[in-house]
C-alpha cells in the first residue's frame, strides 16, 4: 500500500507526535508498505530517507506549549507537489485542526484521508473559533482516530463527529531489552522532558527533592531533556543541586537505558496531556512509575494499578510517594511485573494492526464507490 503521512510539527524538535509518526512509518515500512512522511524541518536537519521536508517551521504558542508549525503559500505548494508525486492510496494526517501542514494537506488531498487527533484540551476557545474555517477540510476526512478517550472528547466537543480510539504505539521490546548503565543505578530517580516547559512539571519534582534527599542520603536525580539547566535549579540549595545530573538531549538508545536503570521514574506533568507516551516507554523498560494524577496518565496506568499516582503539582505528596517506593523493593518489583504485562497493549504489533485496518477500510470503501459511480462521483459528493 502507498501511504502518505503528514506530521504538523517540526521534525528537528522531537515530541510525542513526531515520535509517533516516525515509529508508525518505520513499522509500516518494515511490513513492506511504501511510506512517505511530510514534515517541517530546517535545511540542516538530517532526515530519514522516507521523510520529505516542507521547509522551516515557526514557533507558535499552542496548548500550554510551543509548537513549531509550517503554514503559508510556499508550504501549500510543497504539499500539493508531494501529494501529486506520491499518488497515495491512503493519506494519514495528524492534528488536522492545527494550522500547519496537516490542514494544508487536508484541503489539497483528493483521496481517502485518515486523521489522528492527539490534543486533549477541554476548553479550547481557539478550536471553537476556528471551526467554520476547519469544517470544509474536516468533512473530507474518511476516518478519524483519537489517541485516547480524552483526545476523542476534545474532538467531539469542539469539532463534532466521532473517532475510534487507537493509542500511541511503542516498540516494547526495544525498551525491555535495553542494557542498564551502572552509573545510572542505585537510588536513582529519572525524569525525561523539556526542562523549560512548565507543563512537563519539573519544578514540582525539584520542589520535592529536598525532602527526598534528606531521607535518602544517596538518592540522585537524572534529567534528560533540553533547556536552561542553571535556571531550573537556581533556587535549590547547593547540596541538592550537586545531586542532580543533567544529561541533555539523549538518543533513543540512551533514553531506553536510562529508563531501564532508574529505581523510580517520575512524570510530574501539570496538564495538556492526551496520552503519555513516556509512561508507556517507562513501563516497557520495567521502570516503576510515579505520575501526576492526570486523566490521561490514569488511563495509561490502568487506573493506578501499573504505577503510583499523586495529586497534580503536589510536591509533598510526590516526595512521600517516591520515598515509599524507594524504601520498598518488593512494591517496585510488583509494579515492574504489572507494568510489563499491561504495556503489551501499546506495542506496535497491536497498534499498527489497528491502524492498518482503518487504512484498508477507507481504501476499500473508496475503491468500491469509484467502481460503482461515474468518474468523479464520490469526489463530487465530498466536494473535491
C-alpha positions, 0 to 999 in steps of 0.5 A: 500500500502507498501511504502518505503521512503528514506530521504538523510539527517540526521534525528537528524538535522531537515530541510525542507526535513526531515520535509517533509518526516516525515509529508508525512509518518505520513499522509500516515500512518494515511490513513492506508498505511504501511510506512517505512522511511530510514534515517541517524541518530546517535545511540542516536537519538530517532526515530519514530517507522516507521523510520529505521536508516542507521547509522551516517551521515557526514557533507558535504558542499552542496548548500550554506549549510551543509548537513549531508549525509550517503554514503559508503559500510556499508550504501549500505548494510543497504539499500539493507537489508531494501529494501529486508525486506520491499518488497515495492510496491512503493519506494519514494526517495528524492534528488536522485542526492545527494550522500547519501542514496537516490542514494544508494537506487536508484541503489539497488531498483528493483521496481517502484521508485518515486523521489522528487527533492527539490534543486533549484540551477541554476548553479550547476557545481557539478550536471553537473559533476556528471551526467554520474555517476547519469544517470544509477540510474536516468533512473530507476526512474518511476516518478519524482516530483519537489517541485516547478517550480524552483526545476523542472528547476534545474532538467531539466537543469542539469539532463534532463527529466521532473517532475510534480510539487507537493509542500511541504505539511503542516498540516494547521490546526495544525498551525491555531489552535495553542494557542498564548503565551502572552509573545510572543505578542505585537510588536513582530517580529519572525524569525525561522532558523539556526542562523549560516547559512548565507543563512537563512539571519539573519544578514540582519534582525539584520542589520535592527533592529536598525532602527526598534527599534528606531521607535518602542520603544517596538518592540522585536525580537524572534529567534528560531533556533540553533547556536552561539547566542553571535556571531550573535549579537556581533556587535549590540549595547547593547540596541538592543541586550537586545531586542532580545530573543533567544529561541533555538531549539523549538518543533513543538508545540512551533514553531506553537505558536510562529508563531501564536503570532508574529505581523510580521514574517520575512524570510530574506533568501539570496538564495538556496531556492526551496520552503519555507516551513516556509512561508507556516507554517507562513501563516497557523498560520495567521502570516503576512509575510515579505520575501526576494524577492526570486523566490521561496518565490514569488511563495509561496506568490502568487506573493506578494499578501499573504505577503510583499516582499523586495529586497534580503539582503536589510536591509533598505528596510526590516526595512521600510517594517516591520515598515509599517506593524507594524504601520498598523493593518488593512494591517496585518489583510488583509494579515492574511485573504489572507494568510489563504485562499491561504495556503489551497493549501499546506495542506496535504489533497491536497498534499498527494492526489497528491502524492498518485496518482503518487504512484498508477500510477507507481504501476499500470503501473508496475503491468500491464507490469509484467502481460503482459511480461515474468518474468523479462521483464520490469526489463530487459528493465530498466536494473535491 
